[in-house]
Amino acid sequence: MSKPTATAKQATASKGSTSSSAWFAPAVIIGSLIVAEIVFHTVMGNPGNFENNDPVRGHPIGGNMLGTIYKGGFIVPILMTLFLCVVIFSIERYLTINAAQGKGSLPDFLKRVKAALESNNVDSAIAECDKQRGSVANVVRSGLVKYKEMVGTTDMDRDQKVAAIQQEIEESTALEMPMLERNMPILSTIGSIGTLIALLGTVIGMIKAFSALASSGAPDAVALSTGISEALINTALGIGTSAFAIIFYNYFTAKIDALSYRIDEAAFSMTQSFVAHNK
């Protein structure tokens, strides 16, 4: 019975990783919503934050920010949920992408692999991959295993062998990239909808403030300004959440692009070395 290839092993590992992490995003979102609701109602909605200890009809005590945020309405816990998701997914992406780089310096690792290939020592290059680990090293190792296999193959010409090595690298990259890009769409979506949800909360708050003013029959500048400030809490929370989501999304996208470049660099070195040593 033939042994499974490196790509097949990666595919099996990838399936296991996907099934084990499929619950992560829903669990984070649901957990963040629960935490946000608890904090909103028990901490921000604490009667001690309001005049006459009345969170429903009483105004927040002067300078009490928790009470003011609570008066932002039911949109506030949604925005808090989005913010918690940004924090958790950003930490998760940071750890995952750092792990994908491997144990040591990635540029130094690629230099060692390139030096081993220039001396036609494929086994040494594979050993470097085993020491480095991580997604980049996994892809490079798959290419090197195929490289070594092609050296001993006699029923293909050189161009076919180079194409086989390139295909192996592409397949391995296709298995690793979903792991690097997982949960990135969530950050992108939060960056897009955070401000919109905040504006919705602000508009609802403004409608309530002006409706209350109209029903009172007499203009009350203090009540109106208080209602507007409470409504604008949503805008502040939403803009802050969206800003953080966009910043982290762009940061992680740049890191993933850098890893892709390193993989392309290693693939080019591999094919050039194969052509040079197998004329």
Secondary structure by P-SEA (a helix, b strand, c coil): cccccaaaaaaaaaaaaaaaacaaaaaaaaaaaaaaaaaaccccccccccccccccccccccccaaaaaaacccaaaaaaaaaaaaaaaaaaaaaaaaaaaccccaaaaaaaaaaaaaaccaaaaaaaaaaaccaaaaaaaaaaaaaaaaaacccccaaaaaaaaaaaaaaaaaacccccccaaaaaaaaaacaaaaaaaaaaaaaaaaaaaaaaaccccaaaaaaaaaaaaaaaaaaaaaaaaaaaaaaaaaaaaaaaaaaaaaaaaaaaaaaaaacc
